[in-house]
Amino acid sequence: MKMKKDYIIKLIATLVISGVLFFGSATVNKAALEGQLYFSDVIIKVGTKLTVYGQNFLRQSNVKLFYDDQEVALGATNQLGEFTLSFIIPPSGRGLHAVKAIDADYNMGSGLVLMESWIELSENEAAIGETVNIRGTGFTPLTSVSFYYSDTPLIVTPSIVKADLTGSFSVNFAVPERFAGVYLVEVRQGDYINSQSLKANVWLDINPEIGLGKALDVGTELNIHGKGFKPNGQVDLRYDGVSLLVVNIDDKGTFSAQIVIPAGAGISHSLTLDDGQNRIVREVWLENTSPSAPVITLPASGEALSYPFTFGWEGVNDASGVEYVFQIASDSGFGSILLEIKGIKVSQYILTDNEDINNSPAASFYWRVKAVDGAGNESGWSETGVFDKASLVQNLGLVVGVGAGLVAIILFMWWAIRNRR
């Protein structure tokens, strides 16, 4: 009896241990499990991330995640038979889609998510005439879609569009010629309408082109054409804040104008167009090449001058136009400048009198000239010229000589008249 009793005890112990091993094993699960799935979202869009939470699956087991029978993720359960997996929603059509998970023992859990259609514009704002792309996902596959621009049919390329097998499409359109503002871009398929806002900006064409890297000369004529401006209004064209021209806008919001780039120091300048509703600012960059230094021609170096003093130099050519700055000093280093004249438009200067020069004790005087173009670019100084003031004796001799000449002319005329008698 004792042996039989011991045998029964061992048998029970064996069964208990086997049961513990059976139910505690991560690789053995004879009873079918019904997995449960929970989703981070039940309404989804193509290209977004969906996170799936699973429970009541085989513990410490590989698990595969499927979207409409397409494997989209692979992971593993923990010791409680739970997992968390995420995936990006692949292209697919509008409606319900199945998501399911299967573990190593083929236990499965599943659920449904709802795909909604969605459109995306390549630009949130664009100028009139600019090309914008519309990309659509989640539409009914192989079904036509139509396009509207604030309830007006929109011309797109390609002209006839159907969603593909995955419910996707891509088209381009040029922003229609309307007044600047915010418009609704709509995509319709049956009773479904998807829309996105687009800010349409004014269109502006300036010829020649302006901006960084497009250096222009002073005096260049700019031809300006605009669309989308305030209908029947006026646009003020300002250069560095100064109004150059006010132009009328027609009833379609278009205008044309011509302006000439004025002279001004500095490389960068602003061109502003303002119709009271739209204000556009563009940069105008001027050329920054310095003109050549003038070459002085007269007077001869060291020449003694009497008023009027005449100074001359070879003219400098520059597309932006040039003016000259002229200086006279009592020293060769131009530390003591007696005269400075700016804005000379010809290649000579005539000095009729100057008190500072007259009162200067210097025996010799020094002069130089430089060119400044319309963009404010300066040349280097010319070579330094030297001249003296004619002395009183020299001036008196000149007066005597001139007087003697006049006397001789008078005597000759008297003699000629007398002999005619």
C-alpha positions in Angstrom: 0.0 0.0 0.0 2.9 2.3 0.9 4.5 1.8 -2.5 1.2 2.5 -4.2 0.7 5.6 -2.1 4.2 6.8 -3.0 3.6 6.1 -6.6 0.4 8.2 -6.5 2.2 11.1 -4.8 5.0 11.0 -7.4 2.5 10.9 -10.2 0.6 13.9 -8.8 3.8 15.8 -8.3 4.9 15.0 -11.9 1.6 16.2 -13.2 1.8 19.4 -11.2 5.3 20.2 -12.4 4.4 19.3 -15.9 1.5 21.7 -15.7 3.6 24.5 -14.4 6.2 23.9 -17.1 3.4 23.8 -19.7 1.6 27.0 -18.7 4.9 28.8 -17.8 6.6 28.0 -21.1 7.0 30.9 -23.6 7.0 28.5 -26.5 4.2 26.2 -25.8 0.6 27.3 -25.8 -2.0 24.7 -26.7 -5.0 26.8 -25.9 -6.0 29.3 -28.7 -5.7 33.0 -27.6 -7.9 35.8 -28.9 -5.6 38.8 -29.3 -7.0 42.3 -28.8 -5.8 45.4 -30.7 -6.1 49.1 -29.8 -5.2 51.9 -32.2 -3.8 55.4 -31.6 -6.2 56.6 -34.2 -9.2 55.0 -35.9 -9.4 57.7 -38.7 -6.2 57.6 -40.7 -4.4 59.4 -43.6 -1.8 58.1 -46.0 1.7 58.9 -44.8 0.8 59.3 -41.1 2.0 57.0 -38.3 -0.4 54.5 -36.7 0.5 52.9 -33.4 -1.0 49.6 -32.5 -1.2 48.2 -28.9 -1.8 44.4 -28.6 -2.6 42.2 -25.7 -3.6 38.6 -24.9 -1.0 37.2 -27.4 1.5 34.4 -26.9 4.1 35.5 -24.3 7.6 36.4 -25.5 6.7 35.6 -29.1 7.4 37.2 -32.4 4.4 39.0 -33.8 3.7 40.3 -37.3 1.5 43.3 -38.1 -0.5 43.4 -41.3 -2.4 46.2 -43.1 -4.9 44.8 -45.6 -2.7 41.6 -45.8 0.4 43.7 -46.4 3.1 43.1 -43.7 4.0 46.5 -42.3 5.8 45.8 -39.0 7.5 43.0 -37.0 8.0 42.9 -33.3 7.7 40.7 -30.1 5.4 40.4 -27.2 6.6 40.8 -23.6 6.1 38.4 -20.7 2.5 39.4 -20.4 1.7 38.7 -24.1 1.6 42.5 -25.0 3.3 44.5 -27.7 3.4 48.0 -29.2 4.2 48.5 -32.9 4.0 51.5 -35.2 4.0 51.9 -39.0 3.4 54.5 -41.7 0.1 54.2 -43.5 0.8 53.1 -47.1 -1.1 54.5 -50.1 -4.6 53.1 -50.1 -8.1 54.2 -51.0 -10.9 55.7 -49.0 -12.9 53.5 -46.6 -12.4 50.8 -44.0 -9.1 48.9 -43.8 -8.2 45.8 -41.7 -5.2 45.8 -39.3 -4.3 42.4 -37.8 -1.5 40.9 -35.7 -0.4 37.2 -35.7 2.0 35.7 -33.2 4.2 32.6 -33.6 1.4 30.3 -32.6 -1.0 31.9 -35.1 -3.1 33.6 -32.5 -4.6 36.6 -34.2 -6.2 39.9 -33.2 -7.7 42.4 -35.7 -9.5 45.7 -36.0 -10.7 48.3 -38.5 -9.5 51.8 -39.3 -11.1 54.3 -41.6 -9.1 56.0 -44.3 -10.1 59.5 -45.2 -9.0 61.4 -48.4 -6.5 64.2 -48.1 -4.9 66.8 -50.5 -1.6 68.7 -50.1 -0.4 71.7 -52.0 3.2 72.1 -52.8 3.0 75.8 -51.9 1.0 77.7 -49.2 1.3 80.9 -51.3 2.3 81.5 -54.8 2.4 84.4 -57.3 -0.2 84.6 -60.1 0.9 82.4 -63.0 3.3 80.3 -60.8 2.9 76.5 -60.9 1.5 74.7 -57.9 1.2 70.9 -57.4 -1.8 69.1 -55.8 -1.1 65.7 -54.4 -4.1 63.6 -53.3 -4.3 60.4 -51.2 -7.0 58.2 -49.8 -9.4 58.7 -52.7 -11.6 56.0 -54.3 -9.3 54.1 -56.7 -9.8 54.4 -60.4 -12.5 57.0 -60.0 -12.5 60.5 -61.6 -11.7 63.6 -59.6 -12.4 67.3 -60.5 -10.7 70.5 -59.4 -12.0 74.0 -58.5 -10.5 77.3 -57.5 -13.0 79.0 -55.2 -16.0 77.3 -56.9 -14.6 78.0 -60.4 -13.4 75.0 -62.5 -9.6 74.8 -62.4 -7.5 73.8 -65.3 -4.9 71.2 -64.3 -2.3 69.1 -66.0 -3.0 66.4 -66.9 -6.5 67.5 -67.8 -8.4 64.3 -67.1 -7.5 62.7 -63.7 -8.5 59.5 -62.0 -7.2 58.2 -58.7 -4.8 55.3 -59.2 -5.1 51.8 -57.7 -3.9 53.1 -54.4 -6.3 56.1 -54.4 -3.6 58.6 -55.2 -3.0 61.3 -57.8 -0.7 64.3 -58.6 -1.5 67.3 -60.8 -0.2 70.8 -61.5 -1.9 74.1 -62.1 -1.0 77.7 -62.8 -2.4 80.2 -60.3 -5.2 81.9 -62.2 -5.1 85.6 -63.0 -7.2 87.1 -60.2 -6.7 89.8 -57.7 -4.3 88.9 -54.9 -5.9 87.2 -51.9 -6.7 83.9 -50.3 -8.5 81.3 -52.5 -9.8 77.8 -51.8 -8.4 74.9 -53.9 -11.0 72.1 -54.0 -10.8 68.5 -55.1 -14.2 66.8 -55.6 -14.9 63.1 -56.0 -18.6 62.3 -55.8 -20.0 63.8 -52.6 -16.6 64.1 -51.1 -14.8 67.5 -51.1 -11.3 68.2 -49.9 -9.9 71.7 -49.8 -6.8 73.7 -49.0 -6.3 77.4 -48.8 -3.8 79.1 -51.2 -2.6 82.7 -50.8 -2.3 84.2 -54.3 0.3 87.0 -54.5 0.7 89.7 -57.1 2.8 88.8 -60.1 5.6 91.2 -61.0 7.9 91.2 -64.0 10.9 93.6 -64.1 13.1 93.8 -67.1 16.1 93.9 -66.9 16.1 91.7 -63.8 17.0 93.3 -60.5 18.3 91.9 -57.3 21.5 90.5 -55.8 24.0 89.5 -58.5 22.1 91.7 -61.1 24.2 94.9 -60.9 22.8 97.7 -63.0 24.1 101.1 -64.1 22.5 104.4 -63.0 20.2 105.6 -65.8 19.1 102.0 -66.7 15.4 102.0 -67.7 13.3 99.4 -65.9 10.2 98.0 -67.6 7.7 96.9 -65.0 4.5 94.8 -65.5 2.2 93.7 -62.7 -0.9 91.5 -62.3 -3.2 91.0 -59.3 -3.1 94.5 -58.0 -6.1 96.6 -56.8 -8.5 97.0 -59.8 -9.0 100.6 -60.9 -6.5 101.8 -58.3 -3.1 103.3 -58.5 0.3 101.9 -57.7 3.1 104.2 -56.3 6.6 103.3 -57.4 9.2 104.5 -54.8 13.0 104.3 -55.0 14.6 104.5 -51.5 11.3 105.9 -50.2 11.0 108.7 -52.8 8.1 108.5 -55.2 9.2 108.3 -58.9 5.9 107.5 -60.6 2.2 106.9 -59.9 0.6 104.5 -62.4 -3.1 103.7 -63.0 -4.2 100.1 -62.6 -6.9 98.7 -65.0 -10.1 96.9 -64.0 -8.3 93.6 -64.3 -5.6 94.5 -61.8 -2.8 94.9 -64.3 -0.4 97.8 -65.1 2.8 98.7 -67.0 5.3 101.3 -66.1 8.9 102.5 -67.0 11.3 104.1 -64.6 14.9 105.2 -64.8 17.3 104.3 -62.0 18.4 107.6 -60.5 21.9 108.4 -59.2 22.5 107.5 -55.6 25.4 106.5 -53.3 25.6 103.0 -52.1 25.3 99.6 -53.8 21.9 98.4 -52.6 18.6 100.4 -53.0 14.9 99.6 -52.5 12.2 99.7 -55.1 8.7 99.7 -53.5 5.4 99.2 -55.3 2.3 100.0 -53.2 -1.4 100.1 -54.2 -2.8 100.5 -50.7 -3.5 96.8 -50.5 -0.4 95.2 -51.8 3.1 96.3 -50.9 6.1 94.7 -52.7 9.7 95.6 -52.0 12.5 94.6 -54.3 16.3 95.3 -54.1 18.1 97.2 -56.8 21.8 96.6 -56.8 24.1 99.0 -58.7 27.4 98.3 -60.3 30.3 98.9 -57.9 33.2 99.3 -60.4 35.2 102.5 -59.8 35.8 104.8 -62.8 39.3 105.5 -64.1 41.3 108.4 -62.5 41.3 111.5 -64.7 44.5 112.5 -66.5 45.3 116.2 -66.1 46.2 118.2 -69.2 46.6 121.9 -68.2 48.2 124.1 -66.9 51.7 122.9 -67.5 53.5 121.9 -64.3 55.0 124.9 -62.5 53.3 127.4 -64.8 52.6 130.8 -63.3 48.9 131.6 -63.6 47.0 134.8 -63.6 43.2 135.0 -63.1 41.2 133.4 -64.5 42.9 130.1 -63.7 41.9 127.3 -66.2 42.4 123.7 -65.2 41.7 120.8 -67.6 41.8 117.0 -67.7 40.7 114.2 -70.0 37.1 113.2 -69.6 36.3 109.8 -67.9 33.6 107.6 -69.5 31.3 105.5 -67.3 27.9 104.0 -68.0 26.4 105.5 -64.8 27.7 109.0 -65.7 30.4 110.9 -63.9 31.0 114.1 -62.0 34.3 115.4 -60.7 35.8 116.6 -57.4 38.5 119.3 -57.7 40.9 120.4 -55.0 43.6 123.0 -54.6 46.0 122.9 -51.6 49.0 124.9 -50.4 51.0 121.7 -49.7 51.7 118.6 -51.8 50.1 116.3 -49.1 46.8 118.2 -49.3 46.9 118.8 -45.6 45.8 122.4 -46.1 43.1 122.5 -48.7 42.3 126.0 -49.9 39.5 125.0 -52.4 37.3 122.0 -53.0 34.6 121.9 -55.7 32.2 118.9 -56.1 29.7 118.1 -58.8 31.7 119.4 -61.8 30.0 117.9 -64.9 32.6 118.9 -67.5 36.3 118.1 -67.8 37.6 121.6 -66.8 37.3 124.2 -64.1 37.8 127.9 -64.5 38.7 129.8 -61.3 38.1 133.6 -61.5 39.2 134.5 -58.0 39.8 133.0 -54.6 40.6 134.9 -51.4 42.3 131.9 -49.7 44.7 131.5 -52.6 45.2 135.3 -52.8 46.1 135.5 -49.0 48.2 132.3 -48.9 51.9 132.9 -48.4 52.7 129.7 -50.4 54.9 130.1 -53.4 53.4 127.1 -55.2 50.0 125.5 -55.2 48.9 121.9 -55.8 45.8 120.7 -57.5 44.1 117.3 -58.3 40.8 115.9 -59.5 38.9 112.6 -59.2 35.8 111.1 -60.9 32.7 109.9 -59.1 30.1 107.9 -61.0 26.3 108.0 -60.6 26.4 105.0 -58.3 28.7 106.7 -55.9 31.9 104.8 -57.0 35.0 107.0 -56.8 38.2 106.9 -58.8 41.6 107.5 -57.3 43.0 111.0 -57.4 44.7 112.2 -60.6 48.4 113.0 -60.6 49.1 116.2 -58.6 49.5 119.3 -60.7 51.6 122.3 -59.6 51.2 126.0 -60.4 52.4 129.4 -59.2 50.6 132.7 -59.0 51.9 135.3 -61.4 53.8 138.0 -59.5 52.8 141.7 -59.5 55.6 142.5 -61.9 54.5 139.8 -64.3 51.0 141.0 -64.1 52.1 144.6 -64.6 54.2 143.6 -67.6 51.2 141.9 -69.0 49.1 145.0 -68.6 51.8 147.2 -70.2 52.1 144.8 -73.1 48.4 144.7 -73.6 48.3 148.5 -73.3 51.1 149.0 -75.8 49.3 146.7 -78.2 46.1 148.7 -77.9 48.0 152.0 -78.6 49.6 150.5 -81.6 46.2 149.4 -83.0 44.8 152.8 -82.4 47.7 154.6 -84.2 47.4 152.2 -87.1 43.7 152.9 -87.5 44.4 156.7 -87.3 47.1 156.4 -90.0 44.9 154.3 -92.3 42.0 156.8 -92.0 44.2 159.8 -92.7 45.8 158.3 -95.8 42.4 157.5 -97.3 41.8 161.2 -97.5 
